Amino acid sequence: MEPTPNAPADETALNAAFEAKIAAGDSIEPKDWMPERYRKQLTRMMSQHAHSEIVGMLPEGNWITRAPSLRRKMSLIAKVQDEAGHGLYIYCGTETLGVDRFDLYNQLLDGSAKYSSIFNYPTLSWADMGVIGWLVDGAAIVNQTVLAKTSYGPYARAMVRICKEENFHKRQGYEICATLAAGTPAQREMLQDAVNRFWWPALMMFGPSDKDSPNSAELLRWRVKRKTNDELRQRFVNLTVPQAQAIGITLPDPDLRYNEATKNWDFGEIDWAEFFEVIKGNGPCNKERLAARNKAHDDGRWVREAATAYAEKQAKKRQTEAA
């Protein structure tokens, strides 16, 4: 699986050629030579993204059996299936960097890998399904649309398809929110409560502020990232405020106001202490999420063993027929 470096053999010349491709805006492909640090940063970033898709199935999967109609149940099932597919695309992408997806997945199971902090918050009501689609998938689209232009080809191409599906997920979630907003007082209250709980964690999804982000400068230089965390966060706020206003929902930030000078929506201070506690594994559902993934992995052991035995049997059969 290790990409084959191209000539010349001198590492200084290889690095110069690599930097020239980055500067020209060309894609880096699996067989191209790349610095080991670039490979490691991509592996870290892509694996965290893949893990987030897989763990992200859990908060919504919790509501499939309790969806209020058959239509809602079917659309939620489809969304959870999409998220499994997104994880698969990205795990496949990491394998082009010379790593094994099973090694990465084991890091998720043993708790040594990171994934998006947003998925460590509980889903307490049906309104949460709408708000996750609107805010969480909305934040993902802002981030992933930029990643569709990332310098690593396989990751960029995966993002093109994923963004199309995430856009549908956001529309689905916003439609749920709009329906609840136009419903009974109890439904509006349920929706407002969900927005109150998920607004700030959604802003945290973009990562720490630029001054506290240890990897952003390097990733920006290599064009793995095209925008900083704070730039993406601001774009998300600018897009979301009018959407909240359109359905008459209040975003839980008393400092939120439009800045005529910058043409941005200014917002209040994020509780970064909470963010780092969740990242360290001390969020409301960290232990629950990892326990659920480990149980699913253990319960599926017999399927993996049966598939392996069947593959071995078929291989032997082909060898016999060939002889």
C-alpha positions in Angstrom: 0.0 0.0 0.0 3.0 2.3 0.3 2.9 5.0 -2.4 5.9 4.7 -4.8 8.1 7.8 -4.9 9.0 9.2 -8.3 12.6 10.2 -9.3 14.8 12.0 -8.5 15.9 10.2 -5.4 17.3 13.2 -3.6 14.9 14.2 -0.8 15.6 17.9 -1.2 14.6 17.8 -4.8 11.6 15.6 -4.0 10.4 18.1 -1.4 11.0 21.0 -3.8 8.9 19.2 -6.4 6.2 18.5 -3.9 6.0 22.2 -2.7 5.9 23.3 -6.3 2.8 21.2 -7.0 1.2 22.6 -3.9 2.0 26.1 -4.9 0.6 25.5 -8.4 -2.7 24.2 -7.0 -2.1 20.7 -8.4 -3.5 17.6 -6.6 -1.2 15.3 -4.7 -2.0 11.7 -5.7 -1.3 8.4 -3.8 1.8 7.5 -6.0 3.3 10.9 -5.7 6.1 11.5 -3.3 5.0 13.4 -0.2 6.7 14.4 3.1 6.1 12.0 5.9 4.6 14.8 7.9 2.1 15.6 5.2 1.1 11.9 5.2 0.7 11.8 8.9 -1.4 15.0 9.1 -3.7 13.7 6.4 -4.1 10.4 8.1 -4.9 12.1 11.4 -7.4 14.4 9.8 -9.1 11.9 7.5 -9.3 9.2 10.1 -11.0 11.7 12.5 -13.4 12.6 9.8 -14.2 8.9 9.1 -14.6 8.2 12.8 -17.0 11.1 13.1 -19.2 9.7 10.4 -19.4 6.3 12.1 -20.0 7.6 15.6 -22.4 10.2 14.2 -24.8 7.3 13.2 -25.5 6.7 16.9 -27.4 9.9 18.0 -29.8 9.6 15.1 -30.0 5.9 15.1 -31.4 6.2 18.6 -34.5 7.9 17.1 -35.3 5.6 14.1 -37.8 3.5 16.0 -39.4 6.6 17.5 -39.8 8.7 14.4 -43.3 10.3 14.3 -44.3 8.9 10.8 -43.3 6.3 8.3 -41.9 9.1 6.0 -39.7 10.4 8.8 -38.6 6.9 9.7 -37.6 6.1 6.1 -35.7 9.4 5.6 -33.8 9.0 8.9 -32.8 5.4 8.0 -31.5 6.6 4.7 -29.5 9.4 6.4 -27.9 7.0 8.8 -27.0 4.7 5.9 -25.4 7.6 4.1 -23.3 8.4 7.1 -22.0 4.8 7.1 -21.1 5.2 3.4 -19.3 8.5 4.1 -17.2 6.8 6.7 -16.4 4.0 4.2 -15.3 6.5 1.5 -12.9 8.2 3.8 -11.5 5.0 5.4 -10.8 3.9 1.8 -9.1 7.3 1.2 -6.8 6.8 4.2 -5.7 3.4 2.8 -4.2 5.2 -0.2 -1.8 6.8 2.4 -0.5 3.4 3.3 -2.5 2.7 6.5 -5.0 -0.1 7.3 -8.5 0.9 8.0 -8.8 -1.8 10.7 -5.9 -0.3 12.5 -7.6 3.1 12.4 -10.9 1.6 13.5 -9.2 -0.1 16.4 -7.9 3.2 17.5 -11.5 4.5 17.7 -12.6 1.4 19.7 -9.8 1.7 22.2 -10.4 5.5 22.7 -7.1 6.7 21.4 -8.6 8.3 18.3 -10.6 11.5 18.1 -13.8 12.3 16.4 -16.1 15.4 16.3 -17.1 16.6 19.7 -20.7 17.3 18.6 -21.5 13.6 18.7 -20.9 13.3 22.4 -24.1 15.3 23.2 -27.4 13.4 23.8 -30.4 13.5 21.5 -33.3 14.1 23.9 -36.2 14.8 21.6 -37.4 14.4 18.0 -36.6 18.1 17.4 -32.9 17.1 17.9 -33.2 15.2 14.6 -34.1 18.4 12.8 -31.6 20.5 14.6 -28.7 18.0 13.9 -29.6 18.1 10.2 -29.9 21.9 10.1 -27.0 22.9 12.3 -24.6 19.9 12.5 -24.8 18.9 8.9 -24.9 22.6 8.0 -21.6 23.1 9.8 -20.3 20.0 8.1 -21.2 21.4 4.6 -19.4 24.6 5.3 -16.2 22.7 6.2 -16.5 20.0 3.6 -17.2 22.2 0.7 -13.8 23.7 1.2 -12.3 20.2 1.7 -13.6 19.3 -1.8 -10.7 21.6 -3.0 -8.1 20.1 -0.6 -4.7 19.3 -2.0 -4.9 15.5 -1.6 -6.8 14.1 -4.6 -8.6 11.1 -3.0 -9.9 13.1 -0.1 -11.1 15.9 -2.4 -13.0 13.5 -4.6 -14.6 11.8 -1.7 -15.8 15.2 -0.5 -17.6 16.0 -3.8 -20.1 13.1 -3.3 -20.3 13.5 0.4 -21.2 17.2 0.2 -24.1 16.4 -2.2 -25.5 14.0 0.3 -24.8 16.3 3.3 -26.7 19.1 1.6 -29.7 16.8 1.3 -29.4 16.0 5.0 -29.3 19.7 5.9 -32.4 20.3 3.8 -34.1 17.4 5.5 -33.3 18.7 8.9 -34.3 22.2 8.2 -37.6 21.0 6.9 -38.2 19.2 10.2 -37.4 22.4 12.0 -39.7 24.5 9.8 -42.5 22.1 10.4 -42.1 22.1 14.2 -41.7 25.9 14.1 -45.1 26.2 12.4 -46.7 23.7 14.8 -48.2 23.8 18.2 -46.7 25.8 21.1 -45.3 22.5 22.5 -43.6 21.7 19.2 -42.1 25.2 19.0 -40.9 24.9 22.6 -39.3 21.5 21.8 -37.5 22.9 18.8 -36.3 26.0 20.7 -34.9 23.7 23.4 -33.0 21.6 20.9 -31.5 24.8 19.3 -30.5 26.1 22.7 -28.6 22.8 23.4 -26.9 22.3 20.0 -26.0 25.9 18.9 -22.8 26.3 20.9 -21.6 22.7 20.3 -22.2 23.2 16.5 -19.9 26.3 16.6 -17.3 24.1 18.4 -17.3 21.7 15.5 -14.9 23.9 13.5 -12.2 23.3 16.1 -10.4 25.6 18.5 -9.9 29.3 17.7 -7.1 30.0 15.3 -4.7 31.2 18.0 -5.1 27.8 19.8 -5.1 25.5 16.8 -1.8 23.5 16.7 -2.2 22.1 13.2 -3.9 24.8 11.1 -0.8 26.7 9.9 0.8 23.6 8.5 -2.4 22.4 6.9 -3.1 25.8 5.3 0.5 25.9 4.0 0.0 22.6 2.3 -3.5 23.5 1.1 -5.1 20.6 2.9 -7.2 23.2 4.6 -8.2 26.3 2.5 -9.8 28.4 5.3 -9.0 28.8 9.0 -11.3 27.4 11.8 -12.5 30.9 12.6 -13.2 31.8 9.0 -15.3 28.7 8.5 -17.1 29.3 11.8 -17.9 32.9 10.8 -19.3 31.7 7.4 -21.5 29.2 9.2 -22.9 31.9 11.5 -23.5 34.2 8.6 -25.5 31.5 6.8 -27.4 30.3 9.7 -28.7 33.4 11.4 -31.1 34.3 8.4 -32.3 30.7 8.4 -33.2 30.9 12.1 -35.0 34.2 11.5 -37.0 32.7 8.6 -38.6 30.2 10.9 -38.9 32.5 13.9 -36.4 30.7 16.1 -34.0 32.5 18.5 -30.4 31.5 18.6 -29.2 31.4 22.2 -26.6 34.2 22.1 -27.4 37.6 23.6 -24.3 39.0 21.9 -25.4 38.0 18.4 -25.7 41.2 16.3 -25.0 42.3 12.7 -21.9 44.3 12.1 -22.4 46.8 9.4 -18.7 47.5 9.1 -17.6 43.9 8.5 -20.9 42.6 7.0 -20.7 39.7 9.5 -22.8 38.5 12.4 -20.8 39.0 15.5 -21.3 36.3 18.2 -20.5 35.7 21.8 -17.5 33.9 23.4 -17.5 30.1 23.0 -17.0 28.0 26.2 -13.7 26.5 25.1 -13.3 24.8 28.5 -16.3 22.7 27.7 -14.9 21.9 24.2 -11.6 20.7 25.6 -13.3 18.6 28.3 -15.4 16.8 25.6 -12.3 16.3 23.5 -10.5 14.7 26.5 -13.4 12.2 26.8 -15.4 13.9 29.5 -18.5 14.9 27.6 -22.0 13.8 28.3 -21.9 10.8 26.1 -18.3 10.0 25.4 -18.3 6.7 27.3 -21.7 5.7 25.9 -20.7 6.3 22.3 -17.5 4.2 22.6 -19.3 1.5 24.5 -22.0 1.3 21.7 -19.3 1.1 19.0 -17.4 -1.6 20.8 -20.6 -3.7 21.4 -21.5 -3.5 17.7 -17.9 -4.6 16.8 -18.1 -7.5 19.2 -21.6 -8.5 18.2 -20.5 -8.6 14.5 -17.5 -10.8 15.1 -19.3 -13.9 13.9 -20.1 -12.1 10.6 -16.5 -11.2 10.0 -15.3 -14.7 10.8 -18.0 -16.3 8.5 -17.0 -13.9 5.7 -13.3 -14.8 6.1 -14.1 -18.5 6.1 -16.2 -18.2 3.0 -13.5 -16.2 1.2 -10.9 -18.8 2.1 -13.2 -21.6 0.9 -13.8 -19.9 -2.4 -10.0 -19.3 -2.9 -9.3 -23.0 -2.3 -12.0 -23.9 -4.8 -10.5 -21.7 -7.4 -7.1 -23.1 -6.8 -8.4 -26.7 -7.2 -10.3 -25.8 -10.4 -7.2 -24.1 -11.8 -5.1 -27.2 -11.1 
